[in-house]
């Protein structure tokens, strides 16, 4: 599930994470008139922008990550890893963590894509690639039987 980007409760998602920050806006019925608990908060957050976002990272080296490793972007710590594992299908280490803008501004997809990232494990830096979609089957075709 880590290769597909499926979110896990207590790792990728906690009670202090919003669906928008976790990349789960599609689970909220914001385009309808359906009332749900927290709708006003989600709409307000959508209006002001997201000040942190869940991002996916891959490392080419087979490095075991356990969570809480620092995420560096352009020489500054911007977050930490929440969940990591080895992706056998893509033959890379995969990690998920929330990142923030060190300047305090909103974190856009452009902000995420434009950085150079390093994941630091026990003081050792590993260059990482950021993904805004899952690293395996990002178009979600395989679950539909399209190979």
DSSP file (Angstrom, degrees, kcal/mol; ACC not computed):
  #  RESIDUE AA STRUCTURE BP1 BP2  ACC     N-H-->O    O-->H-N    N-H-->O    O-->H-N    TCO  KAPPA ALPHA  PHI   PSI    X-CA   Y-CA   Z-CA
    1    1 A X     >>       0   0    0      0, 0.0     5,-1.8     0, 0.0     4,-1.0   0.000 360.0 360.0 360.0 -23.6    0.0    0.0    0.0
    2    2 A X  T  45 +     0   0    0      1,-0.2     3,-0.2     2,-0.2    85,-0.1   0.860 360.0  53.8 -68.8 -32.3    2.9    2.4    0.5
    3    3 A X  T  45S+     0   0    0      1,-0.2   133,-1.8    83,-0.1    -1,-0.2   0.834 111.1  45.7 -69.2 -31.0    3.8    2.1   -3.2
    4    4 A X  T  45S-     0   0    0    131,-0.1   130,-0.3   130,-0.1    -1,-0.2   0.594 111.9-119.1 -87.2 -12.4    0.2    3.1   -4.2
    5    5 A X  T  <5 +     0   0    0     -4,-1.0     2,-0.2     1,-0.3    -3,-0.2   0.668  50.8 165.2  83.9  15.6    0.0    6.0   -1.7
    6    6 A X      < -     0   0    0     -5,-1.8    -1,-0.3     1,-0.1     2,-0.1  -0.508  37.5-120.9 -67.9 132.1   -2.9    4.6    0.3
    7    7 A X        -     0   0    0     -2,-0.2     2,-0.4     5,-0.1    -1,-0.1  -0.454  20.9-150.0 -79.1 145.6   -3.1    6.5    3.6
    8    8 A X    >>> -     0   0    0     -2,-0.1     5,-2.1    -6,-0.0     4,-1.4  -0.957  18.6-118.6-118.2 132.8   -2.8    4.7    7.0
    9    9 A X  B 345S+a   13   0A   0     -2,-0.4     5,-0.2     1,-0.2     3,-0.1  -0.441  99.3  18.2 -66.4 141.0   -4.4    5.8   10.1
   10   10 A X  T 345S+     0   0    0      3,-3.1    -1,-0.2     1,-0.2     4,-0.1   0.290 130.6  49.0  76.2  -4.2   -2.0    6.7   12.9
   11   11 A X  T <45S+     0   0    0     -3,-1.4    -1,-0.2     2,-0.3    -2,-0.2   0.601 128.7   9.9-118.7 -71.7    0.9    7.0   10.5
   12   12 A X  T  <5S+     0   0    0     -4,-1.4     2,-0.4     1,-0.2    -3,-0.2   0.802 133.6  44.7 -77.9 -30.4   -0.1    9.2    7.5
   13   13 A X  B   < +a    9   0A   0     -5,-2.1    -3,-3.1     4,-0.0    -2,-0.3  -0.956  61.9 159.7-123.7 131.8   -3.3   10.4    9.2
   14   14 A X    >   -     0   0    0     -2,-0.4     3,-1.8    -5,-0.2    -3,-0.0  -0.841  56.4 -92.5-135.5 175.8   -3.9   11.5   12.7
   15   15 A X  T 3  S+     0   0    0     -2,-0.3    -2,-0.0     1,-0.3     0, 0.0   0.705 123.8  55.6 -67.0 -18.2   -6.6   13.6   14.3
   16   16 A X  T 3  S+     0   0    0      2,-0.1     2,-0.4     0, 0.0    -1,-0.3   0.357  91.5  88.4 -95.5   6.5   -4.6   16.8   13.8
   17   17 A X  S <  S-     0   0    0     -3,-1.8     2,-0.2     5,-0.0    -4,-0.0  -0.853  70.1-141.0-102.0 138.6   -4.2   16.2   10.1
   18   18 A X     >  -     0   0    0     -2,-0.4     4,-1.9     1,-0.1     6,-0.2  -0.637  21.9-117.0 -94.0 157.1   -6.9   17.6    7.7
   19   19 A X  T  4>S+     0   0    0     -2,-0.2     5,-3.5     1,-0.2     6,-0.3   0.857 116.6  53.7 -58.3 -34.3   -8.1   15.7    4.6
   20   20 A X  T >45S+     0   0    0      4,-0.2     3,-1.2     3,-0.2     5,-0.2   0.924 108.0  48.2 -67.4 -43.4   -6.8   18.6    2.5
   21   21 A X  T 345S+     0   0    0      1,-0.3    33,-2.8     2,-0.1    -1,-0.2   0.846 111.8  51.2 -63.6 -33.6   -3.3   18.3    4.0
   22   22 A X  T 3<5S-     0   0    0     -4,-1.9    -1,-0.3    31,-0.2    -2,-0.2   0.417 118.2-110.0 -85.4   1.6   -3.3   14.6    3.5
   23   23 A X  T < 5S+     0   0    0     -3,-1.2     3,-0.2    -4,-0.3    -3,-0.2   0.779  86.3 118.9  76.1  26.0   -4.3   14.8   -0.2
   24   24 A X    > < +     0   0    0     -5,-3.5     3,-2.0    -6,-0.2     4,-0.3  -0.077  18.6 126.7-115.8  32.4   -7.8   13.4    0.5
   25   25 A X  G >   +     0   0    0     -6,-0.3     3,-1.8     1,-0.3     5,-0.4   0.811  66.3  69.7 -59.1 -29.2   -9.9   16.3   -0.6
   26   26 A X  G 3  S+     0   0    0      1,-0.3    -1,-0.3    -3,-0.2    -2,-0.1   0.694  89.8  62.5 -64.5 -16.9  -11.8   13.9   -2.9
   27   27 A X  G <  S+     0   0    0     -3,-2.0     2,-0.4    -8,-0.1    -1,-0.3   0.614  91.5  78.2 -83.0 -10.9  -13.3   12.3    0.3
   28   28 A X  S <  S-     0   0    0     -3,-1.8     2,-1.6    -4,-0.3     3,-0.3  -0.817  80.4-135.9 -98.4 136.4  -15.0   15.6    1.2
   29   29 A X    >   +     0   0    0     -2,-0.4     3,-1.1     1,-0.2     5,-0.3  -0.393  51.0 143.8 -88.9  60.1  -18.2   16.5   -0.6
   30   30 A X  T 3   +     0   0    0     -2,-1.6    -1,-0.2    -5,-0.4    -4,-0.1   0.727  66.1  58.0 -73.6 -21.5  -17.3   20.1   -1.1
   31   31 A X  T 3  S+     0   0    0     -3,-0.3    -1,-0.2     2,-0.0     2,-0.2   0.465 105.4  60.1 -86.7  -0.5  -18.9   20.4   -4.6
   32   32 A X  S <  S-     0   0    0     -3,-1.1     0, 0.0     2,-0.1     0, 0.0  -0.578  88.9-115.4-114.5-179.9  -22.3   19.4   -3.1
   33   33 A X        +     0   0    0     -2,-0.2     2,-0.2     2,-0.1    -3,-0.1   0.236  66.9 135.2 -98.5  11.4  -24.5   20.9   -0.5
   34   34 A X        -     0   0    0     -5,-0.3     2,-0.3     1,-0.1    -2,-0.1  -0.435  51.4-136.3 -66.2 126.7  -24.1   17.9    1.8
   35   35 A X        +     0   0    0     -2,-0.2     2,-0.3     4,-0.0    -1,-0.1  -0.656  31.4 167.6 -82.8 138.4  -23.5   19.0    5.4
   36   36 A X    >   -     0   0    0     -2,-0.3     3,-2.1    -7,-0.0     4,-0.3  -0.989  44.8 -85.5-148.4 155.2  -20.8   17.2    7.3
   37   37 A X  T 3  S+     0   0    0     -2,-0.3    -2,-0.0     1,-0.3     0, 0.0  -0.408 115.6  16.3 -61.6 123.3  -19.0   17.7   10.6
   38   38 A X  T 3> S+     0   0    0     -2,-0.2     4,-2.3     3,-0.0    -1,-0.3   0.465  82.1 129.7  93.2   3.4  -16.0   20.1    9.9
   39   39 A X  H <> S+     0   0    0     -3,-2.1     4,-2.7     1,-0.2     5,-0.2   0.914  72.9  50.8 -57.4 -45.0  -17.2   21.3    6.6
   40   40 A X  H  > S+     0   0    0     -4,-0.3     4,-2.4     1,-0.2    -1,-0.2   0.894 110.5  49.7 -61.4 -40.0  -16.7   25.0    7.6
   41   41 A X  H  > S+     0   0    0      2,-0.2     4,-2.4     1,-0.2    -1,-0.2   0.905 111.8  48.0 -66.2 -41.0  -13.2   24.3    8.7
   42   42 A X  H  X S+     0   0    0     -4,-2.3     4,-2.4     2,-0.2    -2,-0.2   0.921 112.7  48.5 -65.6 -43.7  -12.3   22.5    5.5
   43   43 A X  H  X S+     0   0    0     -4,-2.7     4,-1.8    -5,-0.2    -2,-0.2   0.897 112.1  49.5 -63.7 -39.5  -13.7   25.3    3.4
   44   44 A X  H  X S+     0   0    0     -4,-2.4     4,-2.1    -5,-0.2     5,-0.2   0.918 111.3  48.8 -64.8 -43.0  -11.8   27.9    5.4
   45   45 A X  H  X S+     0   0    0     -4,-2.4     4,-1.9     1,-0.2    -2,-0.2   0.889 109.0  53.0 -64.6 -38.4   -8.6   26.0    5.1
   46   46 A X  H  < S+     0   0    0     -4,-2.4    -1,-0.2     1,-0.2    -2,-0.2   0.879 111.0  48.4 -62.6 -36.9   -9.2   25.6    1.3
   47   47 A X  H  < S+     0   0    0     -4,-1.8    -2,-0.2     1,-0.2    -1,-0.2   0.865 116.8  39.3 -72.2 -37.5   -9.6   29.4    1.2
   48   48 A X  H  < S-     0   0    0     -4,-2.1    -2,-0.2     1,-0.2    -1,-0.2   0.677 113.4-116.0 -87.5 -18.1   -6.5   30.4    3.2
   49   49 A X     <  -     0   0    0     -4,-1.9     2,-0.5    -5,-0.2    -1,-0.2  -0.175  31.8 -71.0  99.6 162.4   -4.2   27.7    1.7
   50   50 A X        -     0   0    0     57,-0.2    57,-4.2    -4,-0.1     3,-0.1  -0.796  29.1-165.4 -96.9 129.9   -2.5   24.7    3.2
   51   51 A X  S    S+     0   0    0     -2,-0.5    50,-0.5    55,-0.3     2,-0.3   0.400  79.4  20.8 -97.2   2.1    0.4   25.4    5.5
   52   52 A X        -     0   0    0     55,-0.2     2,-0.3    48,-0.2    48,-0.2  -0.944  67.8-170.0-159.1 153.4    1.6   21.8    5.4
   53   53 A X  E     -B   99   0B   0     46,-1.7    46,-2.7    -2,-0.3     2,-0.4  -0.994  28.4-111.9-145.3 148.2    1.1   18.9    3.0
   54   54 A X  E     -B   98   0B   0    -33,-2.8     2,-0.3    -2,-0.3    44,-0.2  -0.682  40.8-176.0 -78.6 130.0    1.8   15.2    2.9
   55   55 A X  E     -B   97   0B   0     42,-2.7    42,-2.0    -2,-0.4     2,-0.4  -0.929  20.4-132.2-128.7 153.4    4.4   14.4    0.3
   56   56 A X  E     -BC  96 131B   0     75,-1.6    75,-2.9    -2,-0.3     2,-0.3  -0.855  23.0-171.6-105.4 139.2    5.9   11.1   -1.0
   57   57 A X  E     -BC  95 130B   0     38,-3.1    38,-2.6    -2,-0.4     2,-0.4  -0.959   7.3-160.9-129.3 147.4    9.7   10.6   -1.3
   58   58 A X  E     -BC  94 129B   0     71,-2.2    71,-2.5    -2,-0.3     2,-0.4  -0.973   2.3-160.2-126.4 147.6   11.8    7.9   -2.8
   59   59 A X  E     -B   93   0B   0     34,-2.2    34,-2.1    -2,-0.4     4,-0.1  -0.987  15.4-145.0-122.4 133.0   15.4    7.1   -2.3
   60   60 A X  S    S+     0   0    0     67,-0.4     2,-0.1    -2,-0.4    -1,-0.1   0.843  80.9  78.7 -66.8 -33.0   17.4    5.0   -4.8
   61   61 A X  S    S-     0   0    0      1,-0.1     2,-1.7    31,-0.1    32,-0.6  -0.454  92.1-115.2 -76.8 150.0   19.4    3.3   -2.1
   62   62 A X        +     0   0    0     -2,-0.1     2,-0.5    30,-0.1    -1,-0.1  -0.615  56.2 158.7 -84.6  81.3   17.9    0.5   -0.1
   63   63 A X        -     0   0    0     -2,-1.7     2,-0.4    -4,-0.1    -4,-0.1  -0.919  41.0-128.2-111.0 123.7   18.0    2.4    3.2
   64   64 A X        -     0   0    0     -2,-0.5     2,-0.4    29,-0.1    -2,-0.0  -0.591  27.5-171.3 -72.8 125.5   15.7    1.3    6.1
   65   65 A X        -     0   0    0     -2,-0.4    19,-0.2    29,-0.1    29,-0.1  -0.911  13.2-174.1-113.8 145.5   13.7    4.3    7.4
   66   66 A X        -     0   0    0     -2,-0.4    18,-0.1     1,-0.3     2,-0.1   0.489  50.0 -88.2-117.6  -7.8   11.7    4.1   10.6
   67   67 A X  S    S+     0   0    0     16,-0.1    -1,-0.3     3,-0.0    15,-0.2  -0.137 100.9  63.7 106.5 151.4    9.9    7.4   10.8
   68   68 A X        +     0   0    0     13,-3.7     2,-0.1     1,-0.3    14,-0.1   0.462  65.1 144.7  75.6   5.6   10.8   10.7   12.3
   69   69 A X        -     0   0    0      1,-0.1    12,-2.5    12,-0.1    -1,-0.3  -0.482  57.2-101.9 -68.8 146.3   13.8   11.2    9.9
   70   70 A X  E     -DE  80 120B   0     50,-0.9    50,-2.3    10,-0.2     2,-0.6  -0.428  25.1-145.5 -72.6 141.5   14.3   14.8    8.9
   71   71 A X  E     -DE  79 119B   0      8,-2.8     7,-3.0    48,-0.2     8,-1.0  -0.951  17.1-164.2-105.5 119.6   13.1   16.1    5.6
   72   72 A X  E     -DE  77 118B   0     46,-3.2    46,-2.0    -2,-0.6     2,-0.4  -0.868   7.8-172.7-105.0 137.4   15.4   18.8    4.1
   73   73 A X  E >  S-DE  76 117B   0      3,-3.1     3,-1.6    -2,-0.4    44,-0.2  -0.982  74.5 -21.5-129.4 119.2   14.4   21.0    1.3
   74   74 A X  T 3  S-     0   0    0     42,-2.7    43,-0.1    -2,-0.4     3,-0.1   0.869 130.3 -46.5  50.0  42.6   17.0   23.3   -0.2
   75   75 A X  T 3  S+     0   0    0     41,-0.3     2,-0.4     1,-0.2    -1,-0.3   0.510 120.2  98.8  84.1   5.1   19.2   23.1    2.9
   76   76 A X  E <  S-D   73   0B   0     -3,-1.6    -3,-3.1     0, 0.0     2,-0.4  -0.974  76.5-114.8-127.1 141.1   16.4   23.7    5.5
   77   77 A X  E     +D   72   0B   0     -2,-0.4    -5,-0.3    -5,-0.2     3,-0.1  -0.586  37.1 168.9 -71.0 127.1   14.4   21.2    7.6
   78   78 A X  E     -     0   0B   0     -7,-3.0    22,-2.4    -2,-0.4     2,-0.3   0.374  57.5 -40.1-121.4  -0.1   10.8   21.3    6.4
   79   79 A X  E     -DF  71  99B   0     -8,-1.0    -8,-2.8    20,-0.2     2,-0.3  -0.990  57.5 -96.4 167.8-167.7    9.3   18.3    8.2
   80   80 A X  E     -DF  70  98B   0     18,-0.7    18,-0.7    -2,-0.3   -10,-0.2  -0.970  37.2 -94.3-143.0 159.1    9.8   14.7    9.2
   81   81 A X  E     - F   0  97B   0    -12,-2.5   -13,-3.7    -2,-0.3    16,-0.3  -0.506  28.3-177.3 -74.2 135.7    8.9   11.3    7.9
   82   82 A X  E    S+     0   0B   0     14,-3.3     2,-0.3     1,-0.4    15,-0.2   0.776  70.8   7.4 -97.4 -38.9    5.7    9.7    9.2
   83   83 A X  E     + F   0  96B   0     13,-1.8    13,-2.9   -16,-0.1    -1,-0.4  -0.999  64.6 170.0-148.7 143.0    5.9    6.3    7.5
   84   84 A X  E     + F   0  95B   0     -2,-0.3     2,-0.3    11,-0.2    11,-0.2  -0.991   5.1 152.1-152.0 156.4    8.4    4.5    5.3
   85   85 A X  E     - F   0  94B   0      9,-2.3     9,-3.1    -2,-0.3     2,-0.5  -0.958  47.7 -82.6-167.7 174.7    9.1    1.1    3.8
   86   86 A X  E     - F   0  93B   0     -2,-0.3     2,-0.9     7,-0.2     7,-0.2  -0.807  33.4-142.9 -93.4 132.1   10.8   -0.6    0.9
   87   87 A X  E  >> - F   0  92B   0      5,-3.3     4,-1.5    -2,-0.5     5,-1.3  -0.814  15.0-173.8 -95.0 102.2    8.8   -0.6   -2.4
   88   88 A X  T  45S+     0   0    0     -2,-0.9    -1,-0.2     1,-0.2     5,-0.0   0.830  81.1  56.5 -67.2 -32.2    9.6   -3.9   -4.0
   89   89 A X  T  45S+     0   0    0      1,-0.2    -1,-0.2     3,-0.1    -2,-0.0   0.891 120.7  28.2 -67.6 -38.9    7.8   -3.1   -7.2
   90   90 A X  T  45S-     0   0    0      2,-0.2    -1,-0.2    -3,-0.2    -2,-0.2   0.484 102.5-130.1-101.1  -4.3    9.8    0.0   -7.8
   91   91 A X  T  <5 +     0   0    0     -4,-1.5     2,-0.3     1,-0.2    -3,-0.2   0.882  69.3 107.0  58.8  43.7   12.9   -1.2   -6.0
   92   92 A X  E   <S- F   0  87B   0     -5,-1.3    -5,-3.3   -30,-0.0     2,-0.4  -0.965  77.0-101.6-143.4 158.2   13.3    2.0   -3.9
   93   93 A X  E     -BF  59  86B   0    -34,-2.1   -34,-2.2   -32,-0.6     2,-0.4  -0.703  40.2-158.0 -78.3 134.1   12.8    3.1   -0.4
   94   94 A X  E     +BF  58  85B   0     -9,-3.1    -9,-2.3    -2,-0.4     2,-0.3  -0.940  13.8 176.3-119.2 137.8    9.5    5.0   -0.1
   95   95 A X  E     -BF  57  84B   0    -38,-2.6   -38,-3.1    -2,-0.4     2,-0.4  -0.992  14.8-156.2-141.2 147.9    8.7    7.6    2.7
   96   96 A X  E     +BF  56  83B   0    -13,-2.9   -14,-3.3    -2,-0.3   -13,-1.8  -0.980  24.4 151.8-123.9 137.2    5.8    9.9    3.4
   97   97 A X  E     -BF  55  81B   0    -42,-2.0   -42,-2.7    -2,-0.4     2,-0.4  -0.987  42.7-107.6-159.2 156.4    6.0   13.0    5.5
   98   98 A X  E     -BF  54  80B   0    -18,-0.7   -18,-0.7    -2,-0.3     2,-0.3  -0.707  35.0-160.7 -87.1 135.5    4.3   16.4    6.0
   99   99 A X  E     -BF  53  79B   0    -46,-2.7   -46,-1.7    -2,-0.4     2,-0.3  -0.894   5.8-165.2-119.4 151.3    6.3   19.4    4.8
  100  100 A X        -     0   0    0    -22,-2.4     2,-0.6    -2,-0.3   -48,-0.2  -0.850  30.5-106.4-124.8 160.6    6.0   23.1    5.7
  101  101 A X    >   -     0   0    0      4,-0.6     3,-2.3   -50,-0.5     6,-0.1  -0.815  23.7-144.6 -85.0 122.1    7.4   26.3    4.2
  102  102 A X  T 3  S+     0   0    0     -2,-0.6    -1,-0.1     1,-0.3   -25,-0.0   0.736 100.8  60.2 -61.4 -20.1   10.1   27.5    6.5
  103  103 A X  T 3  S-     0   0    0      2,-0.0    -1,-0.3    -3,-0.0    -2,-0.0   0.557 117.5-114.7 -81.8  -8.0    9.0   31.1    5.7
  104  104 A X  S <  S+     0   0    0     -3,-2.3    -2,-0.1     1,-0.2     3,-0.1   0.485  72.1 129.1  91.0   3.0    5.6   30.3    7.1
  105  105 A X        -     0   0    0      1,-0.2    -4,-0.6    -5,-0.0    -1,-0.2  -0.246  67.6 -71.3 -85.2 175.7    3.7   30.6    3.8
  106  106 A X        -     0   0    0    -58,-0.1     2,-0.8    -6,-0.1   -55,-0.3  -0.310  43.3-125.6 -64.3 150.2    1.2   28.2    2.2
  107  107 A X        -     0   0    0    -57,-4.2   -57,-0.2    -8,-0.1   -55,-0.2  -0.863  34.2-177.1-102.2 103.6    2.6   25.0    0.7
  108  108 A X     >  -     0   0    0     -2,-0.8     4,-2.0     1,-0.1     5,-0.1  -0.466  42.1-107.9 -92.5 168.1    1.5   24.7   -2.9
  109  109 A X  H  > S+     0   0    0      1,-0.2     4,-2.7     2,-0.2     5,-0.2   0.864 123.0  55.9 -62.4 -34.6    2.2   21.8   -5.3
  110  110 A X  H  > S+     0   0    0      2,-0.2     4,-1.9     1,-0.2    -1,-0.2   0.900 104.8  52.0 -63.8 -40.5    4.7   24.2   -7.0
  111  111 A X  H  4 S+     0   0    0      2,-0.2     4,-0.5     1,-0.2    -2,-0.2   0.927 112.2  46.4 -59.1 -45.6    6.5   24.7   -3.7
  112  112 A X  H >< S+     0   0    0     -4,-2.0     3,-1.0     1,-0.2    -2,-0.2   0.943 115.0  45.0 -63.2 -48.7    6.7   20.9   -3.3
  113  113 A X  H 3< S+     0   0    0     -4,-2.7    -1,-0.2     1,-0.2    -2,-0.2   0.775 106.8  59.9 -68.2 -27.5    7.9   20.2   -6.9
  114  114 A X  T 3< S+     0   0    0     -4,-1.9    -1,-0.2    -5,-0.2    -2,-0.2   0.534  88.6  91.2 -84.4  -5.3   10.5   23.0   -7.0
  115  115 A X    <   -     0   0    0     -3,-1.0     2,-0.5    -4,-0.5    15,-0.2  -0.474  69.4-130.8 -93.1 161.5   12.7   21.9   -4.1
  116  116 A X        -     0   0    0     -2,-0.1   -42,-2.7    13,-0.1   -41,-0.3  -0.951  36.1-154.1-103.9 125.5   15.7   19.7   -3.8
  117  117 A X  E     -EG  73 128B   0     11,-0.7    11,-2.4    -2,-0.5     2,-0.4  -0.766  21.2-178.4-113.8 147.8   15.2   17.1   -1.0
  118  118 A X  E     -EG  72 127B   0    -46,-2.0   -46,-3.2    -2,-0.3     2,-0.5  -0.996  15.4-150.4-135.6 136.8   17.3   15.1    1.3
  119  119 A X  E     -EG  71 126B   0      7,-2.7     7,-2.0    -2,-0.4     2,-0.6  -0.947  16.7-147.6-105.8 128.7   16.1   12.6    3.9
  120  120 A X  E     -EG  70 125B   0    -50,-2.3   -50,-0.9    -2,-0.5     2,-0.6  -0.858  14.4-174.2-103.7 117.6   18.5   12.4    6.9
  121  121 A X  E >  S- G   0 124B   0      3,-2.8     3,-2.2    -2,-0.6   -52,-0.0  -0.942  73.7 -27.0-113.5 114.7   18.8    9.0    8.6
  122  122 A X  T 3  S-     0   0    0     -2,-0.6    -1,-0.2     1,-0.3     3,-0.1   0.867 127.6 -47.1  50.3  43.5   20.8    9.0   11.8
  123  123 A X  T 3  S+     0   0    0      1,-0.2     2,-0.5    -3,-0.0    -1,-0.3   0.379 115.7 114.7  84.5  -3.4   22.9   12.0   10.6
  124  124 A X  E <   -G  121   0B   0     -3,-2.2    -3,-2.8     2,-0.0     2,-0.3  -0.887  60.0-138.8-103.7 123.3   23.5   10.6    7.1
  125  125 A X  E     -G  120   0B   0     -2,-0.5     2,-0.4    -5,-0.2    -5,-0.2  -0.603  16.4-170.4 -83.3 139.2   21.9   12.5    4.2
  126  126 A X  E     -G  119   0B   0     -7,-2.0    -7,-2.7    -2,-0.3    -2,-0.0  -0.985  26.2-121.9-127.3 120.0   20.2   10.6    1.3
  127  127 A X  E     -G  118   0B   0     -2,-0.4   -67,-0.4    -9,-0.2     2,-0.3  -0.352  37.0-165.0 -58.7 137.6   19.1   12.5   -1.8
  128  128 A X  E     -G  117   0B   0    -11,-2.4   -11,-0.7   -69,-0.1     2,-0.4  -0.918  18.8-137.9-129.4 152.3   15.4   12.0   -2.3
  129  129 A X  E     -C   58   0B   0    -71,-2.5   -71,-2.2    -2,-0.3     2,-0.3  -0.918  22.5-138.5-106.9 135.0   13.0   12.5   -5.1
  130  130 A X  E     -C   57   0B   0     -2,-0.4     2,-0.4   -73,-0.2   -73,-0.2  -0.710  15.1-164.6 -94.8 145.6    9.6   14.0   -4.3
  131  131 A X  E     -C   56   0B   0    -75,-2.9   -75,-1.6    -2,-0.3     4,-0.1  -0.991  18.9-164.9-128.3 135.6    6.3   12.7   -5.8
  132  132 A X  S    S+     0   0    0     -2,-0.4     2,-0.3   -77,-0.1    -1,-0.1   0.559  86.5  35.9 -93.7 -10.5    3.0   14.5   -5.8
  133  133 A X  S    S-     0   0    0    -77,-0.1     5,-0.1     1,-0.1  -128,-0.1  -0.839 112.1 -68.6-128.3 170.7    1.3   11.2   -6.8
  134  134 A X        -     0   0    0   -130,-0.3     4,-0.2    -2,-0.3  -130,-0.1  -0.287  39.4-132.1 -60.4 143.9    2.1    7.6   -5.8
  135  135 A X  S    S+     0   0    0   -132,-0.2     2,-0.5     2,-0.1     3,-0.2   0.750  93.2  58.9 -71.4 -21.9    5.4    6.4   -7.3
  136  136 A X  S    S-     0   0    0   -133,-1.8     4,-0.1     1,-0.2    -1,-0.1  -0.940 126.9 -13.9-110.4 124.6    3.8    3.1   -8.5
  137  137 A X  S >  S+     0   0    0     -2,-0.5     3,-2.0     1,-0.1    -1,-0.2   0.944  70.2 179.9  54.2  57.8    0.8    3.4  -11.0
  138  138 A X  T 3  S+     0   0    0      1,-0.3    -4,-0.2    -3,-0.2    -1,-0.1   0.722  78.5  55.7 -63.7 -20.4    0.2    7.1  -10.4
  139  139 A X  T 3  S-     0   0    0     -6,-0.1    -1,-0.3    -5,-0.0    -2,-0.1   0.447 107.4-127.3 -90.6  -0.1   -2.7    7.0  -13.0
  140  140 A X    <   +     0   0    0     -3,-2.0     4,-0.2    -4,-0.1    -2,-0.1   0.830  65.3 135.0  62.2  35.7   -4.4    4.3  -11.0
  141  141 A X    > > +     0   0    0      1,-0.1     5,-2.3     2,-0.1     3,-1.3   0.841  56.9  63.1 -83.4 -35.2   -4.8    2.0  -14.0
  142  142 A X  G > 5S+     0   0    0      1,-0.3     3,-1.8     3,-0.2    -1,-0.1   0.859  97.4  56.1 -64.9 -35.7   -3.7   -1.3  -12.5
  143  143 A X  G 3 5S+     0   0    0      1,-0.3    -1,-0.3    -6,-0.1    -2,-0.1   0.686 107.1  52.9 -69.0 -14.2   -6.5   -1.5  -10.0
  144  144 A X  G < 5S-     0   0    0     -3,-1.3    -1,-0.3    -4,-0.2    -2,-0.2   0.326 124.5-105.6 -97.7   5.0   -8.8   -1.2  -13.0
  145  145 A X  T < 5S+     0   0    0     -3,-1.8     2,-0.8     1,-0.2    -3,-0.2   0.624  77.7 135.0  82.3  13.6   -7.1   -4.1  -14.7
  146  146 A X      <       0   0    0     -5,-2.3    -1,-0.2     1,-0.1    -2,-0.2  -0.860 360.0 360.0 -99.5 110.8   -5.3   -1.9  -17.2
  147  147 A X              0   0    0     -2,-0.8    -1,-0.1    -3,-0.1    -5,-0.1   0.368 360.0 360.0-109.5 360.0   -1.7   -3.1  -17.5
